[in-house]
Amino acid sequence: MIEEIQEMIEPVIKEKGYRLDEISFVMDNNIKNLQVVIDKDGVIDVEDCVTVSKLISPILDEKDPIPDFYVLDVCSKEKGCE
């Protein structure tokens, strides 16, 4: 599943100047979280995470690689996902 998600979102992320560092699927307090860690030259800020989230969310909604409810969490390599 992770590889399938990577194939879906990585081209869009790269096109906008970001690098996909890691994708993980974790449980946190019985909530499934899809964590997408991004990087770029320079500093990643909250706006970068929001931008990437808005880019990939429609792709994930359309392709629906995760049938269950989950939370999408886009974060930076530097700060990590919380």
Residue frames as qw, qx, qy, qz and C-alpha x, y, z in Angstrom:
[[0.000, 0.885, 0.466, 0.000, 0.00, 0.00, 0.00],
 [0.311, -0.779, 0.095, 0.536, 2.79, 2.47, 0.86],
 [0.383, -0.140, 0.600, 0.688, 4.48, 1.88, -2.50],
 [0.188, 0.613, 0.687, 0.343, 1.18, 2.42, -4.31],
 [0.136, -0.928, -0.274, 0.212, 0.63, 5.71, -2.47],
 [0.401, -0.564, 0.317, 0.649, 4.18, 6.82, -3.23],
 [0.351, 0.174, 0.678, 0.622, 3.65, 6.19, -6.95],
 [0.065, 0.792, 0.586, 0.160, 0.46, 8.27, -6.85],
 [0.198, -0.955, -0.173, 0.137, 1.73, 11.33, -5.01],
 [0.619, -0.414, 0.225, 0.628, 5.48, 11.60, -5.61],
 [0.427, 0.363, 0.427, 0.709, 5.28, 13.05, -9.16],
 [0.099, -0.873, -0.341, -0.335, 2.94, 15.84, -8.01],
 [0.567, -0.774, -0.017, 0.281, 5.11, 16.63, -5.00],
 [0.635, -0.160, 0.321, 0.684, 8.30, 16.73, -7.10],
 [0.301, 0.628, 0.447, 0.562, 6.64, 18.93, -9.72],
 [0.223, -0.931, -0.172, -0.234, 6.13, 21.60, -7.04],
 [0.265, 0.719, -0.456, 0.453, 9.76, 21.47, -5.85],
 [0.629, -0.534, 0.434, -0.362, 9.39, 19.19, -2.83],
 [0.370, 0.299, -0.879, -0.010, 10.96, 15.82, -2.06],
 [0.855, -0.341, -0.154, -0.360, 9.05, 12.91, -0.63],
 [0.003, -0.586, 0.750, -0.305, 11.13, 11.66, 2.27],
 [0.011, 0.005, -0.974, 0.226, 8.93, 9.03, 3.87],
 [0.626, -0.244, -0.272, -0.689, 5.42, 7.63, 4.01],
 [0.115, 0.035, -0.934, 0.335, 4.14, 5.69, 6.99],
 [0.586, -0.408, -0.409, -0.568, 0.81, 4.41, 8.19],
 [0.226, 0.096, -0.773, 0.585, 0.48, 4.39, 11.97],
 [0.451, -0.651, -0.581, -0.186, -2.19, 4.00, 14.63],
 [0.163, 0.181, -0.416, 0.876, -2.45, 6.75, 17.22],
 [0.322, 0.123, 0.546, -0.764, -5.20, 6.51, 19.86],
 [0.487, 0.360, 0.793, -0.061, -7.15, 4.12, 17.59],
 [0.443, 0.825, 0.059, -0.347, -6.97, 6.59, 14.69],
 [0.798, 0.178, 0.342, 0.463, -5.17, 5.61, 11.51],
 [0.006, -0.894, 0.137, 0.427, -2.70, 8.26, 10.34],
 [0.789, 0.438, 0.176, 0.393, -1.12, 8.44, 6.93],
 [0.332, -0.822, 0.136, 0.442, 2.08, 10.39, 7.56],
 [0.695, 0.597, 0.133, 0.377, 3.78, 11.98, 4.56],
 [0.482, -0.691, 0.100, 0.529, 7.16, 13.51, 5.33],
 [0.573, 0.763, 0.144, 0.263, 8.42, 16.10, 2.85],
 [0.530, -0.518, 0.129, 0.659, 11.61, 18.07, 2.34],
 [0.501, 0.819, 0.155, 0.233, 12.96, 20.76, 0.03],
 [0.529, 0.220, -0.168, 0.803, 15.96, 23.03, -0.32],
 [0.151, -0.444, 0.129, -0.874, 15.59, 25.58, 2.43],
 [0.179, 0.002, 0.749, -0.637, 13.21, 25.51, 5.35],
 [0.275, -0.408, -0.790, -0.367, 9.86, 23.71, 5.31],
 [0.190, -0.052, 0.422, -0.885, 7.18, 25.70, 7.07],
 [0.410, 0.320, 0.738, -0.429, 3.52, 25.08, 7.87],
 [0.519, 0.603, -0.048, -0.604, 2.43, 26.64, 4.57],
 [0.263, 0.418, -0.813, -0.309, 4.54, 24.09, 2.67],
 [0.141, 0.066, 0.967, -0.200, 2.82, 21.25, 4.54],
 [0.459, 0.512, 0.442, -0.575, -0.59, 22.76, 3.80],
 [0.417, 0.584, -0.408, -0.565, 0.32, 23.18, 0.12],
 [0.173, 0.246, -0.939, -0.168, 1.41, 19.56, -0.23],
 [0.276, 0.235, 0.842, -0.399, -1.62, 18.34, 1.69],
 [0.502, 0.580, 0.185, -0.615, -3.91, 20.22, -0.70],
 [0.349, 0.513, -0.645, -0.446, -2.02, 18.74, -3.67],
 [0.178, 0.161, -0.969, -0.049, -2.20, 15.12, -2.60],
 [0.385, 0.153, 0.680, -0.604, -5.52, 14.96, -0.77],
 [0.687, 0.405, -0.016, -0.603, -7.65, 14.96, -3.97],
 [0.466, 0.406, -0.763, -0.187, -5.43, 12.24, -5.46],
 [0.003, -0.085, 0.934, -0.347, -5.83, 10.05, -2.40],
 [0.518, 0.263, 0.449, -0.679, -9.58, 10.71, -2.33],
 [0.663, 0.446, -0.292, -0.526, -9.97, 9.77, -5.99],
 [0.505, 0.347, -0.788, -0.056, -7.76, 6.67, -6.00],
 [0.754, -0.446, 0.132, -0.463, -8.82, 5.61, -2.49],
 [0.561, 0.352, -0.735, 0.142, -5.84, 3.36, -1.65],
 [0.053, 0.042, -0.805, 0.589, -6.91, 3.19, 2.01],
 [0.319, -0.445, -0.710, -0.443, -10.48, 1.94, 2.34],
 [0.442, -0.614, -0.579, 0.303, -10.88, 2.88, 6.01],
 [0.099, -0.980, -0.073, -0.157, -11.08, 6.29, 7.65],
 [0.737, -0.136, -0.112, 0.653, -7.67, 7.87, 8.22],
 [0.093, -0.956, -0.032, 0.278, -6.09, 11.24, 8.92],
 [0.705, 0.522, -0.008, 0.480, -3.60, 12.69, 6.43],
 [0.455, -0.837, 0.066, 0.297, -0.62, 14.26, 8.18],
 [0.670, 0.587, -0.050, 0.452, 1.94, 16.09, 6.03],
 [0.498, -0.842, 0.087, 0.190, 5.00, 17.22, 7.93],
 [0.332, 0.839, -0.429, 0.037, 8.63, 18.19, 7.45],
 [0.832, 0.152, -0.455, 0.279, 11.66, 15.96, 7.63],
 [0.207, 0.451, -0.455, 0.740, 13.20, 18.38, 10.11],
 [0.409, -0.308, 0.383, -0.769, 10.33, 18.52, 12.61],
 [0.065, -0.058, -0.996, 0.024, 8.71, 15.16, 11.95],
 [0.477, -0.423, -0.493, -0.592, 5.06, 14.24, 12.37],
 [0.159, -0.205, 0.665, -0.700, 3.37, 14.50, 15.73]]
